[in-house]
Amino acid sequence: MHIAVIVSHQLNVMQAAVSYVTKLIDLISPREREVLELLSQGQSSAEIASTLFLSPYTVNDHRKALLWKLDAKNVAQMIRRGFELQLLQTSTTALS
């Protein structure tokens, strides 16, 4: 009986974690996903602004929002979390 309680508790914890991640992913806008993808490719804010036809200030606002939403301290951690949450996918092509 005790094992059933432990398993039930672990299942509840896992379901809560999945729910949290799902809600977190839903908070990230399509534009923020684009910015995250371009950051993961090594583009600077200025390059992203040019690519997406945005102001550099807007790109920086998206970067700040992503840092906050992904609870990241820097861009490297933000990109890592993007991969962990499957917001980013690894590429099979060689880096240029």
C-alpha positions as CSV (number, residue, x, y, z in Angstrom):
1,M,0.0,0.0,0.0
2,H,2.8,2.4,0.8
3,I,4.4,1.9,-2.6
4,A,1.2,2.8,-4.3
5,V,1.1,6.1,-2.4
6,I,4.7,6.9,-3.4
7,V,4.0,6.0,-7.1
8,S,0.8,8.1,-7.1
9,H,2.7,11.1,-5.6
10,Q,5.5,10.7,-8.2
11,L,2.9,10.6,-11.0
12,N,1.2,13.8,-9.7
13,V,4.6,15.5,-9.6
14,M,5.4,14.5,-13.2
15,Q,1.9,15.6,-14.3
16,A,2.4,19.0,-12.7
17,A,5.8,19.3,-14.3
18,V,4.4,18.6,-17.7
19,S,1.6,21.0,-17.1
20,Y,4.1,23.7,-16.1
21,V,6.3,23.2,-19.2
22,T,3.2,23.2,-21.5
23,K,2.1,26.5,-20.0
24,L,5.6,27.9,-20.3
25,I,5.8,27.0,-23.9
26,D,2.4,28.5,-24.6
27,L,3.7,31.8,-23.1
28,I,6.4,32.1,-25.8
29,S,5.1,34.0,-28.8
30,P,5.9,32.9,-32.4
31,R,8.1,36.0,-32.8
32,E,10.0,35.1,-29.6
33,R,10.6,31.6,-31.0
34,E,12.0,33.1,-34.2
35,V,14.3,35.3,-32.1
36,L,15.4,32.3,-30.1
37,E,16.1,30.3,-33.2
38,L,18.2,33.1,-34.7
39,L,20.1,33.5,-31.5
40,S,20.8,29.8,-31.4
41,Q,22.3,30.2,-34.9
42,G,24.7,32.9,-33.6
43,Q,23.0,36.0,-34.9
44,S,23.5,39.2,-33.0
45,S,20.5,41.5,-32.1
46,A,21.4,43.8,-35.0
47,E,21.4,40.8,-37.5
48,I,18.1,39.5,-36.1
49,A,16.6,43.0,-36.4
50,S,17.7,43.1,-40.1
51,T,16.5,39.5,-40.8
52,L,13.1,40.0,-39.2
53,F,12.6,43.7,-40.3
54,L,12.4,44.8,-36.7
55,S,13.9,47.5,-34.6
56,P,17.0,46.4,-32.6
57,Y,15.1,47.7,-29.5
58,T,12.2,45.3,-30.3
59,V,14.7,42.4,-30.6
60,N,16.2,43.3,-27.3
61,D,12.7,43.3,-25.8
62,H,12.1,39.8,-27.1
63,R,15.5,38.7,-25.7
64,K,14.6,40.1,-22.3
65,A,11.1,38.4,-22.4
66,L,12.7,35.1,-23.3
67,L,15.3,35.3,-20.5
68,W,12.5,35.9,-18.1
69,K,10.1,33.3,-19.4
70,L,12.8,30.6,-19.6
71,D,14.3,31.7,-16.2
72,A,17.7,32.1,-17.8
73,K,20.5,34.3,-16.6
74,N,22.2,34.6,-20.0
75,V,21.7,33.8,-23.7
76,A,23.7,30.5,-23.4
77,Q,21.3,29.3,-20.6
78,M,18.3,30.5,-22.6
79,I,19.4,28.5,-25.7
80,R,20.0,25.4,-23.6
81,R,16.5,25.7,-22.1
82,G,15.2,26.1,-25.6
83,F,16.7,22.8,-26.5
84,E,15.5,21.1,-23.3
85,L,11.9,22.3,-23.9
86,Q,12.2,21.3,-27.6
87,L,11.6,24.9,-28.7
88,L,14.8,24.4,-30.7
89,Q,15.9,21.3,-32.7
90,T,19.4,20.2,-33.4
91,S,20.5,20.6,-37.1
92,T,22.0,17.8,-39.0
93,T,23.8,20.2,-41.3
94,A,27.3,21.3,-40.6
95,L,27.8,24.7,-39.1
96,S,29.1,27.3,-41.5
